[in-house]
């Protein structure tokens, strides 16, 4: 592959904006700090750890071919690594979906530190022009009924070791969201953590003490902070405040301006900025515009969120880059806002092969203009058309 320069004025290098152009060759970054060319900014490919669907495709029901199409749509919008996410469903349907996602992971998985071994997961070098798969996020079915949100109540069950082990056998599961206060919840946290799975607490009515017990058992993250959990009050800090207070816990936030008020997002970053990362919780309606849908359970978009027919918010419709622009508009600094969609989500999974820009590292990059609008995408060293 021919060595080429990106023609940028600066790059986000290990968390800092460094002046100068970037050169790539043979799928890797080979040089930084070259004479700058313009004002654009090169940033590591964005990472989204909660993608339920995108561009008309739902992760839980799509064929492998449709999933690859979804990955290409994500890449076109700057997300170059992600976790396809399954919500609560019939166990048989979830296992079938996991089998399809396992095949996708073998095709689009990014190998690196923290990833399953090749023998365990069968990962190959990415191909096909789509975002890399970091593993599968299973959100449910071990969730609290009173915090179900858009999860079907009839599909929620108590923590079940046998089902959890079957899920792990079906695909490279990298994250599981569960409610730790349910009977058997703490035991399941321990089992999953011992298997190398990131346990994220969510859709939960756990109080602060129950949250602390789950963290002591191995939980290390919280799913969409402030959503589908008890509100913070003066004498009941709950899961949200317990997570912000505990330096062992990564917190993930939907910063689309609909799921969480900007003041609370800003407060979370002030309290735990180095542990805050963004997710979109995007649905198949993301990237389609208002009102459009196809297949699956009924969803309607008003242009700001996906909703069930009863008005319940079912997930996001905005891009991850839109959420970054929201952060900077809420007075979160540029470098911190970009870290929240690059290095920090990588850290949630213990990965060092994504979310960073450094010589010798993968040339999976996005180029942004002064308004943080997407100018171009470089995947494995090649510009996407």
C-alpha distance (Angstrom), angle and dihedral (degrees) to the residues before:
residue distance angle dihedral
X1 . . .
X2 3.78 . .
X3 3.77 118.8 .
X4 3.80 109.9 -112.3
X5 3.78 138.3 177.9
X6 3.79 121.8 -132.3
X7 3.80 95.9 -140.7
X8 3.81 96.4 -128.4
X9 3.78 132.7 143.2
X10 3.80 97.9 -139.4
X11 3.80 143.7 -0.8
X12 3.80 137.1 -145.8
X13 3.82 100.5 -116.7
X14 3.79 118.1 -177.9
X15 3.78 90.5 -27.0
X16 3.80 99.0 -44.5
X17 3.79 130.3 95.9
X18 3.82 105.0 -119.6
X19 3.79 121.5 -168.2
X20 3.81 116.5 -119.4
X21 3.79 145.6 60.6
X22 3.83 127.0 -73.3
X23 3.81 128.9 -130.1
X24 3.81 124.0 -157.3
X25 3.79 132.3 -170.2
X26 3.81 135.3 172.7
X27 3.79 93.1 -0.8
X28 3.80 95.4 -51.7
X29 3.79 138.7 95.4
X30 3.81 106.2 -109.5
X31 3.81 105.7 174.0
X32 3.79 140.6 16.7
X33 3.80 134.1 -172.1
X34 3.79 96.2 40.6
X35 3.82 117.7 155.3
X36 3.82 104.2 -62.9
X37 3.79 121.1 -109.9
X38 3.79 111.9 -160.2
X39 3.79 130.8 -37.1
X40 3.82 103.2 -70.7
X41 3.80 120.3 121.9
X42 3.82 125.9 -133.8
X43 3.81 113.1 -145.1
X44 3.82 131.9 178.3
X45 3.80 113.0 -96.0
X46 3.79 110.1 -79.5
X47 3.82 120.1 -105.7
X48 3.83 125.5 -145.4
X49 3.80 116.9 -173.9
X50 3.83 96.1 -172.1
X51 3.80 115.5 53.0
X52 3.80 112.8 152.1
X53 3.79 91.2 170.2
X54 3.78 144.4 -34.8
X55 3.80 141.6 -159.0
X56 3.80 94.7 10.5
X57 3.82 95.7 -45.1
X58 3.80 126.2 110.5
X59 3.80 118.3 -150.1
X60 3.79 94.1 -143.4
X61 3.81 98.3 54.2
X62 3.81 105.4 25.2
X63 3.78 126.5 111.9
X64 3.80 118.5 -119.7
X65 3.81 89.0 -101.6
X66 3.80 91.5 52.5
X67 3.79 90.3 47.5
X68 3.79 89.6 54.6
X69 3.81 88.4 50.9
X70 3.81 88.8 52.0
X71 3.80 90.2 52.0
X72 3.78 90.8 52.7
X73 3.81 90.7 50.9
X74 3.82 90.7 50.8
X75 3.79 90.8 49.8
X76 3.79 92.0 51.4
X77 3.82 87.2 57.4
X78 3.82 93.6 48.9
X79 3.83 102.3 -96.2
X80 3.79 104.5 126.0
X81 3.82 99.7 167.4
X82 3.79 128.9 31.5
X83 3.78 150.3 149.9
X84 3.82 114.2 -115.1
X85 3.79 103.9 -138.7
X86 3.79 130.5 -144.5
X87 3.79 122.2 -157.8
X88 3.80 125.9 -152.7
X89 3.79 115.1 -60.2
X90 3.78 141.9 143.1
X91 3.83 106.6 -50.3
X92 3.79 92.1 -120.8
X93 3.81 91.4 52.0
X94 3.79 91.5 47.5
X95 3.80 92.3 51.2
X96 3.81 91.0 48.6
X97 3.81 90.3 49.9
X98 3.79 90.0 48.6
X99 3.80 90.3 53.6
X100 3.81 90.0 54.9
X101 3.78 91.7 46.1
X102 3.79 89.5 49.1
X103 3.79 88.8 58.2
X104 3.80 90.0 48.3
X105 3.81 89.8 51.0
X106 3.79 90.7 53.0
X107 3.80 89.2 53.6
X108 3.80 99.8 39.7
X109 3.80 104.7 23.0
X110 3.79 119.6 131.2
X111 3.79 112.1 -140.0
X112 3.78 118.0 -142.8
X113 3.77 146.3 110.6
X114 3.77 111.2 -34.4
X115 3.81 92.9 21.5
X116 3.81 121.4 117.2
X117 3.78 114.1 -91.7
X118 3.78 118.0 -95.1
X119 3.81 88.7 -110.0
X120 3.79 92.0 52.6
X121 3.77 98.9 45.3
X122 3.79 107.8 14.7
X123 3.80 92.3 -131.9
X124 3.78 117.4 -179.1
X125 3.79 130.9 -168.9
X126 3.79 108.5 -76.8
X127 3.76 119.1 -96.2
X128 3.78 139.7 166.6
X129 3.81 100.6 60.1
X130 3.79 96.4 -87.7
X131 3.79 136.3 121.1
X132 3.80 117.0 -78.7
X133 3.81 118.2 -106.9
X134 3.80 114.5 -127.0
X135 3.80 93.8 -172.3
X136 3.78 135.6 -69.5
X137 3.81 124.9 -65.3
X138 3.81 111.8 -147.6
X139 3.81 108.6 -161.0
X140 3.78 103.4 -169.6
X141 2.94 161.4 -62.5
X142 3.83 87.6 165.9
X143 3.81 94.4 72.0
X144 3.82 136.7 127.9
X145 3.79 112.5 -96.6
X146 3.79 93.5 -140.4
X147 3.83 89.3 54.8
X148 3.80 97.0 41.8
X149 3.79 97.0 120.8
X150 3.80 105.8 179.3
X151 3.82 94.2 -14.0
X152 3.83 110.4 115.0
X153 3.80 108.2 -105.2
X154 3.78 91.4 -143.7
X155 3.80 90.7 60.7
X156 3.81 97.9 53.1
X157 3.80 117.0 103.9
X158 3.78 139.0 170.8
X159 3.82 116.4 -91.0
X160 3.80 107.7 -70.7
X161 3.81 119.5 -166.6
X162 3.80 94.4 -162.3
X163 3.81 93.3 53.3
X164 3.79 91.9 44.1
X165 3.80 91.4 53.2
X166 3.81 90.7 48.0
X167 3.80 89.1 52.8
X168 3.79 91.8 51.9
X169 3.79 90.2 49.8
X170 3.81 92.9 50.4
X171 3.82 99.7 57.2
X172 3.81 143.4 -8.5
X173 3.81 95.0 -78.7
X174 3.79 108.2 -168.1
X175 3.83 100.7 173.2
X176 3.79 137.4 23.5
X177 3.80 124.1 -169.0
X178 3.81 114.7 -152.3
X179 3.80 143.0 155.4
X180 3.82 106.4 -110.8
X181 3.81 95.8 -160.6
X182 3.80 92.5 67.9
X183 3.83 117.7 102.2
X184 3.80 106.6 -80.7
X185 3.81 91.8 11.9
X186 3.80 97.9 122.8
X187 3.80 91.2 46.0
X188 3.79 90.4 52.3
X189 3.81 90.5 49.1
X190 3.80 88.6 56.5
X191 3.80 93.5 46.8
X192 3.80 94.2 49.6
X193 3.80 94.4 43.7
X194 3.80 90.3 50.9
X195 3.81 88.1 53.3
X196 3.81 90.6 55.9
X197 3.80 95.8 -105.1
X198 3.80 119.4 140.0
X199 3.80 106.4 -121.1
X200 3.79 112.7 -149.5
X201 3.80 121.4 -170.6
X202 3.77 116.7 -135.0
X203 3.81 149.0 126.3
X204 3.75 82.1 46.8
X205 3.80 142.9 135.1
X206 3.80 91.8 -156.2
X207 3.77 115.6 148.4
X208 3.78 121.4 -138.2
X209 3.81 94.3 -90.3
X210 3.80 92.5 50.5
X211 3.79 89.3 48.5
X212 3.81 90.6 51.6
X213 3.81 90.6 50.7
X214 3.80 90.2 51.8
X215 3.80 91.6 50.7
X216 3.79 90.4 49.0
X217 3.83 87.4 53.0
X218 3.80 92.1 53.5
X219 3.82 110.3 -81.0
X220 3.80 110.5 141.6
X221 3.82 106.7 173.2
X222 3.79 145.1 42.3
X223 3.80 122.9 -138.7
X224 3.83 117.9 -128.3
X225 3.79 97.6 -19.9
X226 3.85 115.1 -125.6
X227 3.83 92.7 12.4
X228 3.83 120.6 102.4
X229 3.81 93.9 2.0
X230 3.79 136.7 93.1
X231 3.82 114.3 -74.6
X232 3.80 119.0 -110.6
X233 3.79 114.1 -102.8
X234 3.79 136.1 173.5
X235 3.81 96.8 -91.5
X236 3.80 100.5 18.5
X237 3.82 110.2 58.8
X238 3.80 91.7 173.0
X239 3.78 127.0 -175.9
X240 3.81 95.4 -44.3
X241 3.80 97.8 56.0
X242 3.81 92.4 37.8
X243 3.80 89.2 56.3
X244 3.79 94.1 48.0
X245 3.80 89.5 49.4
X246 3.83 96.2 49.8
X247 3.80 115.6 78.8
X248 3.81 90.9 -158.4
X249 3.81 92.4 65.7
X250 3.80 128.2 85.1
X251 3.80 113.3 -150.0
X252 3.79 122.8 -152.1
X253 3.80 120.3 -157.4
X254 3.80 135.6 -170.0
X255 3.81 102.6 -134.8
X256 3.81 98.0 -178.5
X257 3.80 92.9 119.7
X258 3.82 91.9 -113.2
X259 3.80 107.5 67.2
X260 3.82 96.4 45.2
X261 3.80 130.7 19.2
X262 3.78 114.9 -110.5
X263 3.81 91.4 -120.6
X264 3.81 90.8 59.6
X265 3.79 92.5 46.4
X266 3.79 89.6 51.7
X267 3.81 90.2 47.2
X268 3.81 91.2 52.2
X269 3.79 91.6 51.4
X270 3.80 90.8 47.9
X271 3.80 91.0 51.6
X272 3.80 100.2 39.4
X273 3.79 109.2 3.9
X274 3.79 96.0 150.0
X275 3.83 88.9 55.6
X276 3.81 98.5 43.0
X277 3.78 122.1 103.0
X278 3.78 132.5 168.3
X279 3.78 130.1 -119.7
X280 3.79 127.8 178.9
X281 3.83 98.8 -149.9
X282 3.80 80.4 -150.2
X283 3.78 122.9 -173.1
X284 3.79 132.3 -154.7
X285 3.81 87.2 -85.2
X286 3.81 92.0 66.6
X287 3.76 112.5 111.6
X288 3.82 94.1 15.4
X289 3.80 103.7 89.8
X290 3.80 128.2 -125.0
X291 3.77 122.2 -26.1
X292 3.79 101.5 3.2
X293 3.81 123.7 126.9
X294 3.74 143.5 149.1
X295 3.78 132.0 -167.4
X296 3.79 133.2 -19.6
X297 3.80 127.5 56.9
X298 3.81 112.2 -12.7
X299 3.80 113.7 -84.7
X300 3.78 130.3 173.9
X301 3.80 127.2 -164.2
X302 3.79 122.5 -152.7
X303 3.78 88.9 -173.6
X304 3.80 93.4 -95.5
X305 3.83 104.7 60.4
X306 3.78 142.9 -3.7
X307 3.78 112.8 -106.9
X308 3.79 139.0 -174.2
X309 3.80 115.3 -121.1
X310 3.83 89.4 -96.1
X311 3.82 90.4 59.0
X312 3.83 97.0 -103.5
X313 3.80 111.1 146.7
X314 3.79 107.4 -113.6
X315 3.80 99.7 -178.9
X316 3.76 145.6 -60.7
X317 3.79 135.0 -48.2
X318 3.81 100.7 -174.8
X319 3.78 127.5 93.8
X320 3.78 122.0 -108.0
X321 3.79 89.8 -114.7
X322 3.81 89.3 56.9
X323 3.81 87.6 57.7
X324 3.82 90.5 51.1
X325 3.79 90.0 54.2
X326 3.81 88.6 50.3
X327 3.81 90.1 53.7
X328 3.78 93.7 53.5
X329 3.80 88.9 46.1
X330 3.81 87.7 55.2
X331 3.84 90.1 56.1
X332 3.80 97.6 -99.4
X333 3.82 107.3 143.5
X334 3.80 120.0 -105.2
X335 3.80 96.5 -116.0
X336 3.80 92.0 47.3
X337 3.80 92.4 47.2
X338 3.80 91.3 51.5
X339 3.81 92.2 45.4
X340 3.81 87.6 56.6
X341 3.82 90.1 65.2
X342 3.82 99.4 35.2
X343 3.80 124.8 26.2
X344 3.81 97.7 18.0
X345 3.81 98.9 54.6
X346 3.81 86.9 45.6
X347 3.81 87.9 54.5
X348 3.81 91.0 52.1
X349 3.82 86.9 64.6
X350 3.79 94.9 36.6
X351 3.82 91.5 -115.1
X352 3.80 126.3 150.1
X353 3.81 98.2 174.7
X354 3.81 96.3 74.8
X355 3.79 135.3 42.5
X356 3.81 95.1 39.1
X357 3.79 136.4 93.5
X358 3.79 115.0 -151.1
X359 3.80 139.4 133.0
X360 3.78 109.3 -76.9
X361 3.80 91.8 18.7
X362 3.80 125.2 117.3
X363 3.79 116.7 -72.2
X364 3.80 94.2 -128.3
X365 3.80 100.7 134.5
X366 3.77 144.2 148.0
X367 3.79 125.2 -148.7
X368 3.81 117.1 -142.9
X369 3.78 131.2 -169.4
X370 3.80 126.7 -135.4
X371 3.83 90.4 -80.8
X372 3.82 92.8 50.8
X373 3.78 90.6 -109.1
X374 3.79 116.4 146.7
X375 3.80 114.1 -99.6
X376 3.81 101.2 170.0
X377 3.81 144.3 -17.7
X378 3.81 125.3 -135.2
X379 3.82 114.0 -163.6
X380 3.81 118.3 -175.8
X381 3.79 87.8 -16.0
X382 3.80 95.4 -53.8
X383 3.82 126.2 106.7
X384 3.79 114.1 -119.1
X385 3.80 113.7 -125.9
